[in-house]
Amino acid sequence: MTLALESLCDDKGFLRDWQCWTPAIGESFATLEKVSLTAQHWEIIYLLREYYGRFDASPANRALVNFVKQRLGPEKGRSIYLMSLFPESPARRGSRIAGLPKPKNCL
């Protein structure tokens, strides 16, 4: 993690202030997460930010799946689709890249 990015993060490596996020910061986090961002990733990243703005919390995986399903339909609102974009934990990895706090129920 670069020193500039590190100074913006909490002890878990998540951005302290979600409002200081930029797409460039998202790219930096994606590099750290070993995720190559595509248009499909950005679509979910912006939905994660919308969710946080609406509910003042980062979504758990199930809530993320349901939110994506409501916004983008059943093809994209599936765990398998989100796992293909953000392996292991779409909510945790996606939230980090989107500049959001770590979801409360994620390890």
C-alpha positions as CSV (number, residue, x, y, z in Angstrom):
1,M,0.0,0.0,0.0
2,T,1.4,3.4,-0.9
3,L,2.1,5.8,2.0
4,A,-0.6,8.3,0.7
5,L,-3.2,5.5,0.5
6,E,-2.1,4.0,3.9
7,S,-2.7,7.4,5.6
8,L,-6.3,7.4,4.5
9,C,-7.0,3.9,5.8
10,D,-8.0,2.4,9.2
11,D,-6.1,-0.4,10.8
12,K,-8.0,-3.0,8.7
13,G,-7.0,-1.4,5.4
14,F,-10.4,0.2,4.7
15,L,-10.8,3.9,3.8
16,R,-11.7,6.0,6.9
17,D,-13.9,8.5,5.1
18,W,-16.0,7.1,2.3
19,Q,-16.6,10.5,0.8
20,C,-12.9,11.1,0.0
21,W,-12.9,8.1,-2.4
22,T,-12.1,8.5,-6.0
23,P,-12.0,6.0,-8.9
24,A,-8.2,6.2,-8.7
25,I,-8.4,5.1,-5.0
26,G,-10.7,2.3,-6.1
27,E,-8.1,1.3,-8.7
28,S,-5.4,1.3,-6.0
29,F,-7.5,-0.9,-3.7
30,A,-8.3,-3.2,-6.6
31,T,-4.6,-3.7,-7.3
32,L,-4.0,-4.6,-3.7
33,E,-6.9,-7.0,-3.9
34,K,-5.5,-8.5,-7.1
35,V,-8.8,-7.6,-9.0
36,S,-8.6,-6.2,-12.6
37,L,-11.5,-3.9,-12.8
38,T,-13.9,-4.1,-15.8
39,A,-17.1,-2.3,-16.6
40,Q,-19.0,-5.1,-14.6
41,H,-16.9,-4.4,-11.5
42,W,-17.5,-0.6,-11.7
43,E,-21.2,-1.3,-12.0
44,I,-21.2,-3.2,-8.7
45,I,-18.8,-0.7,-7.1
46,Y,-21.1,2.2,-7.8
47,L,-24.1,0.1,-6.5
48,L,-22.1,-0.5,-3.3
49,R,-21.6,3.2,-2.9
50,E,-25.3,3.8,-3.5
51,Y,-26.2,1.2,-0.9
52,Y,-23.9,2.9,1.7
53,G,-25.3,6.3,0.9
54,R,-28.9,5.0,1.4
55,F,-28.4,2.8,4.4
56,D,-25.3,4.2,6.1
57,A,-23.7,0.8,6.2
58,S,-21.7,-1.5,4.0
59,P,-23.9,-4.5,2.9
60,A,-23.4,-8.1,4.0
61,N,-23.2,-10.6,1.1
62,R,-26.9,-11.5,1.2
63,A,-28.0,-7.8,1.3
64,L,-25.6,-7.1,-1.6
65,V,-27.1,-9.9,-3.7
66,N,-30.6,-8.6,-3.1
67,F,-29.7,-5.0,-3.8
68,V,-28.0,-5.9,-7.1
69,K,-31.0,-8.1,-8.0
70,Q,-33.3,-5.2,-7.5
71,R,-31.2,-2.8,-9.5
72,L,-29.7,-5.0,-12.2
73,G,-31.9,-8.0,-12.4
74,P,-31.7,-11.7,-11.5
75,E,-28.7,-12.5,-13.9
76,K,-26.4,-10.2,-12.0
77,G,-28.1,-10.4,-8.6
78,R,-26.7,-13.8,-7.8
79,S,-23.9,-14.9,-5.5
80,I,-22.1,-16.8,-8.2
81,Y,-21.9,-13.7,-10.4
82,L,-20.7,-11.4,-7.6
83,M,-18.1,-14.1,-6.5
84,S,-16.8,-14.2,-10.1
85,L,-16.1,-10.4,-9.8
86,F,-14.9,-10.2,-6.2
87,P,-13.7,-13.7,-5.2
88,E,-14.1,-15.1,-1.6
89,S,-16.2,-12.2,-0.3
90,P,-17.9,-9.8,-2.7
91,A,-19.2,-7.6,0.2
92,R,-15.8,-7.3,1.8
93,R,-13.6,-6.9,-1.3
94,G,-16.2,-4.8,-3.1
95,S,-16.7,-2.5,-0.1
96,R,-12.9,-2.0,0.2
97,I,-12.5,-1.1,-3.5
98,A,-15.6,1.1,-3.3
99,G,-14.0,3.0,-0.4
100,L,-16.5,1.9,2.2
101,P,-16.1,0.6,5.8
102,K,-15.7,-3.1,6.3
103,P,-19.1,-4.8,6.5
104,K,-19.8,-5.5,10.2
105,N,-20.3,-9.3,9.8
106,C,-17.1,-9.9,7.7
107,L,-14.0,-11.3,9.2
